[in-house]
Amino acid sequence: MQILHCPPRDQWDALTIRNIPDDNEIEAGVEAIVAHVREAGDQALRDYALQFDGAHLEALELSTDERKALAAKVSPEVKQAIAQAAKNIAAFHAAQRPATVDIETCPGVRCLQRAVPIQRVGLYIPGGRAPLFSTVLMLGLPAKIAGCREVVLCTPEGRDGHIAPEIVYAADVCGIDHIYRVGGAQAVAAMAYGTESIAPVDKIFGPGNRYVTKAKQLVSRVTAIDMPAGPSEVLVMADESARPAFVAADMLSQAEHGPDSQAMLVCQSEAIAQAVKTEVERQATLLHRASSVEQSLAHSRIIILPTRAEMTDFANAYAAEHLIISMKEPWEIAQNITAAGSVFIGNYSPESAGDYASGTNHTLPTSAWAKAYSGVNLDSFCRKITYQELTREGLTALSDTITTMANAEGLDAHAAAVTVRLNEA
């Protein structure tokens, strides 16, 4: 990894750029997939399953018996781990239930706001090398806690007819209504536009590769999505109190996600930088995904900035998906962070805790979208509806204000909607 010493601020923009290759070809390919799914429905899904996954699909939905058989294959140890993680995730998200706002803004004028669950949501869960059953918990549990009427899940079936049993078991724990053996951009298109077997949903959630991400962006014209997302990333802030082995492990936990992932370290001295770099090189040799890790580290960086203020400013400029603060008085730093998906405080708060079991959600904005987007939370599965009720006295009190503003905007019908009521005998 490259070590950069005190880069001037006019270079920071370049240092915060993610390694996201030009995707014109991907966009054209995804547009074609989405169009074919809209036109051919289930048959398009079968065609793409065979083309991309080598899977011969008959029924697209897993039957009740298939779900039971797959869930039975999960080991007791994994079931226990899922139970503990689910308990913590459910507790944290249940605590986020929003209160109804109900106030009288002036005499005779009552205004309310209440949260209403999105009725039908779709979850995309990647399969392949890393079947993310943890993401099932992160999306399925908040959806059910929010009160979504129907939750469907799409995940690809492999060449051998295999869907990870852990995904199915986690879906059962969450109470997910339907599981479809469909993956990739075609699954996103199916959930957005609907097919003979899959009804369209109101909002789509979930991570995926660049094809899935591009598909979500394309269908967002007709269906809401959780957030823009890209390759996973972490930024670690470290001073002399940090443990180099811990920092290296956190950086590698992101690098192993894939070659486009990025791991950044911002530290205060050459000694810390070199110690972490040595640990990264040592620990990387012990990992199974050596090729992905090597490619990820090739565009990861260590940046030396001497002051806590400069480190904080760079962290806010980078706006990391995961931000780890391994520094003295970390909460002092944390309260000045204005852009991050999720923040991990201190030497004993690894990013993997948030990925699996602490209770916070791991579906987070990447590529600096944390400057404008929150990670998934209970609000992601709700809409806020406002209500107002005016008595005649309340309307009378506001009439001059309303009609004056309406007439100033040249909207006399707006003004008349008030006066016609007040002129009634």
Helices and strands as residue ranges (DSSP letters): E 2-5, G 9-11, H 12-15, H 24-40, H 42-48, I 49-53, H 64-71, H 76-94, E 101-106, E 109-117, E 120-124, H 133-146, E 150-154, H 165-174, E 178-180, H 184-193, E 203-205, H 210-219, E 224-225, E 233-238, H 244-255, E 262-267, H 270-284, H 290-298, E 301-304, H 308-318, E 322-326, H 330-334, E 342-345, H 351-356, G 369-371, G 378-381, E 382-390, H 392-408, H 412-422
